[in-house]
Amino acid sequence: MFTDPVRDYGDAIAVVTVTRRGLPGLDGFRAALPAGTGRPVRLLVVDTAGGSSARDADVLRLAEDVGRAAALNRAVAGLEPSVGWILLSDPRVRWRPGAVDALLDAAARHPRAGLLGPRTHAGGSVIPTGGALPGVLAAAGGRIPRGAVTGPTGWLSTAAVLVRRTAWDSVDGLDGRYLGGPGEIGDVDLGDRLGRAGWLVVAVADAGVDVEPDDTFVNGHGILEPHAAGLHRYVRDRASVPVRALAALARRLPDPRT
């Protein structure tokens, strides 16, 4: 018997974060979270063989480091049906007052919004965490549009995003083959697949988060792959044979911006 993979869920919110050796503790993360929303939230910590002992949180312990994307997929798959909203959040993120509620308000205004993200601040500056989707040849050359976006866009970093669970189900979540951290090509892939499934990716300027002023969205997320390998997979999955040949040629050409 055919079963629709997209289910109806409740309105509960679960916050899902991945921790491992080398990432900071969760005290600051947990302390800032209640300011983000007045609604009750369930905190689920995915421990990828790091020995996390988070207080006031459910912990999903994995015997091996399967990569951030696969770890998040496993966590979301195990959430109860009452959870209809998932807040993916890096341990270094600090949600500003009312930020989560601002994302939920934006989701109410955009019923087809599948993924919504806040404006991200580091060291007093707004940092780029999203952009338009690249064409195949642009992706092959490593040219991924990236900026401080507002409104509907192509992709957003999953370091801090609110996800509609029905949208997540419709594309089977993140692609676990991508082993990079948030803000990498795996997030671009997610935005592209959500768009193809009819969902919007929306940057919400009224919501804000703070992160440490370092390479937060790339380092410290377990297994990492070379950036070029992820780009190659993204192109290969989308391009015809002739276009893949052109893309291979484009990778050998110098970037015109340099």
Steps between C-alpha positions, in 0.01 A plus 500: 500500500634845409574726795550873464848575645388851601307492827298749697669613820413704806626847590767403752859621450815291535846653506759265353873556533802280432789485743832322489855528626644838414169687509422730792281398791129567490463725805500827304282351228240377748504822703416714196235271353203599724530862386430393142144391563235498769383159383621178659765319301656157517879499477653199328879468499656262250825375648729367226731295720595805703382402847253788542322522834253780424268590786127565444521346153438171327819349361521277195834323518652368179770236514693662216540841341279465193528867404279791597239458226440130569495565876230766460297272275506225761392739773208648306378155391460400864298802613144442610210600269407793724815680378422698187782754522872425523757756600840391370759688701878490524630484860676835451176680406337736750137580414405863556179587690192414297699360207327162485158661536587734210579196284170338597312821417669509159404136443137592568523773235661260252309169512739351243810596698685177569817648647544837669817655636598803710751776436833389642740728686863440593730753660248779451460438126236324293657199329391329174301182560303444179436603145359411161544151362800469267478373146675174424802664339528756779491221760764306308723805522433541872300819452222472758299823551528597865387808691282645776170423330143603586174340390466201266838373386661187362683354799587572863760367740351234728709628789183676620173428319138415570374210289140403430506126558265418213741681267795308648318171442415589142870513405627241751693763696867570443699286261726296724760463224606861560746500786567873532374721780218756488535763231663253262371352173275252685285794612485627142386152397224508763376839382494382142303185580252690715441745216448218252242351739308828507623642831644842572828577675455828688753726677333695781674827588287548815656190655860511616768273640856557619795270441861507598706708254691208351453238229196371688312348211778288359735371770432251776211304347645154486582336170586760238554454128694719261284788379563401137365149561168636620477737205572212261219291655256794478578547129500129417155452654348779287678510168468308175810336354583796267453748782719292730771516236468879484502513879824299510650751260371791710677359805830534316444865410614780732235684696436830310462681832863434594 
